[in-house]
Amino acid sequence: MSQATLSVRIDSNDKYLFEEFCKAAGLNISVAVNMFVKAVIREQRLPFAVKGDPFYSEENMERLRKALAEVKAGHYSTHELIEVD
């Protein structure tokens, strides 16, 4: 089986933290990435859930549109912030 090189760019702190995880797990980065690739190929999906930010869901966008319409119509109240210890 021939070998190929894969190059990716990641945040330097993320790389450091990933290296530390790999060391603690008894792996190196190459082995960990190969495990990820093999899992994707075998399962034909990412081995974890990928979700969008719920803030941008249609349900929340509709709520924000309604709230904005209320504010524009002058239907809102203000209050003082209360600090909680």
Secondary structure as the mmCIF struct_conf table of DSSP 4:
data_model
#
loop_
_struct_conf.conf_type_id
_struct_conf.id
_struct_conf.beg_label_comp_id
_struct_conf.beg_label_asym_id
_struct_conf.beg_label_seq_id
_struct_conf.end_label_comp_id
_struct_conf.end_label_asym_id
_struct_conf.end_label_seq_id
HELX_RH_AL_P HELX_RH_AL_P1 SER A 12 ALA A 24
TURN_TY1_P TURN_TY1_P1 ALA A 25 GLY A 26
HELX_RH_AL_P HELX_RH_AL_P2 ILE A 29 GLU A 43
TURN_TY1_P TURN_TY1_P2 GLN A 44 GLN A 44
BEND BEND1 ARG A 45 ARG A 45
BEND BEND2 PRO A 47 PHE A 48
HELX_RH_3T_P HELX_RH_3T_P1 PRO A 54 TYR A 56
BEND BEND3 SER A 57 SER A 57
HELX_RH_AL_P HELX_RH_AL_P3 GLU A 58 LYS A 72
TURN_TY1_P TURN_TY1_P3 ALA A 73 GLY A 74
#
